[in-house]
């Protein structure tokens, strides 16, 4: 079952939960390399969360292309996970 679209803040909260990081530490320019939780396991958890909650498939190649929080948010926005405000 898919959830309703998220607000931008709710999307950050989802990323914080998946990457085990305080939401206050996640800014659009935050680099993947700066987040210990955005490792291979974190990437898999992000993929699983998008698929389970929203029915959105994030491929391994697409995941590897993401280098910042902004990239992750952009993907979520392009696939209808984040509501336009």
C-alpha positions as CSV (number, residue, x, y, z in Angstrom):
1,X,0.0,0.0,0.0
2,X,1.4,3.4,-0.9
3,X,1.3,6.4,1.3
4,X,0.3,9.9,0.4
5,X,2.9,12.3,-0.8
6,X,5.3,13.9,1.7
7,X,6.0,17.5,2.4
8,X,9.6,18.5,1.9
9,X,10.2,18.3,5.7
10,X,8.6,14.9,5.9
11,X,10.9,13.7,3.1
12,X,13.9,14.9,5.2
13,X,12.5,13.0,8.2
14,X,12.3,9.9,6.1
15,X,15.9,10.3,4.9
16,X,17.0,11.0,8.5
17,X,15.3,7.8,9.7
18,X,16.8,5.7,6.9
19,X,20.3,7.1,7.3
20,X,20.1,7.1,11.1
21,X,20.9,10.8,11.3
22,X,19.3,13.7,13.1
23,X,17.1,15.6,10.6
24,X,18.8,18.9,11.6
25,X,22.0,17.5,10.0
26,X,20.4,17.0,6.6
27,X,20.6,20.0,4.3
28,X,20.3,20.0,0.6
29,X,24.1,20.3,0.2
30,X,25.0,17.6,2.7
31,X,27.2,15.2,0.9
32,X,26.6,11.5,1.0
33,X,30.2,10.9,2.2
34,X,29.4,13.1,5.3
35,X,26.7,10.6,6.5
36,X,27.9,7.4,8.0
37,X,24.5,5.9,7.6
38,X,24.4,6.6,3.8
39,X,26.5,3.6,3.1
40,X,25.6,0.5,1.1
41,X,23.1,-0.7,3.7
42,X,21.6,2.8,4.0
43,X,21.2,2.9,0.2
44,X,19.4,-0.4,0.3
45,X,17.1,0.8,3.1
46,X,16.3,4.0,1.1
47,X,15.5,1.8,-2.0
48,X,13.2,-0.4,0.1
49,X,11.4,2.5,1.8
50,X,10.6,4.1,-1.5
51,X,9.4,0.9,-2.9
52,X,7.4,-0.2,0.1
53,X,5.8,3.1,1.0
54,X,5.4,4.7,-2.4
55,X,5.8,2.0,-5.0
56,X,8.8,3.9,-6.5
57,X,11.7,1.9,-7.8
58,X,15.2,3.3,-7.2
59,X,17.8,1.3,-9.1
60,X,21.3,0.7,-7.8
61,X,22.7,2.8,-10.6
62,X,20.4,5.7,-9.8
63,X,21.3,5.4,-6.1
64,X,25.0,5.5,-6.9
65,X,24.6,8.7,-8.9
66,X,23.2,10.5,-5.8
67,X,26.0,12.4,-4.0
68,X,23.9,14.9,-1.9
69,X,20.7,15.1,0.0
70,X,19.5,17.4,-2.8
71,X,20.0,14.5,-5.3
72,X,17.8,12.2,-3.1
73,X,15.1,14.9,-2.7
74,X,15.2,15.6,-6.4
75,X,14.6,11.9,-7.2
76,X,11.8,11.8,-4.7
77,X,10.2,15.0,-6.2
78,X,10.5,13.7,-9.8
79,X,8.8,10.4,-8.8
80,X,5.9,12.1,-7.0
81,X,7.0,11.2,-3.5
82,X,7.2,14.9,-2.5
83,X,4.2,17.1,-2.9
84,X,4.7,20.4,-4.7
85,X,4.0,23.1,-2.2
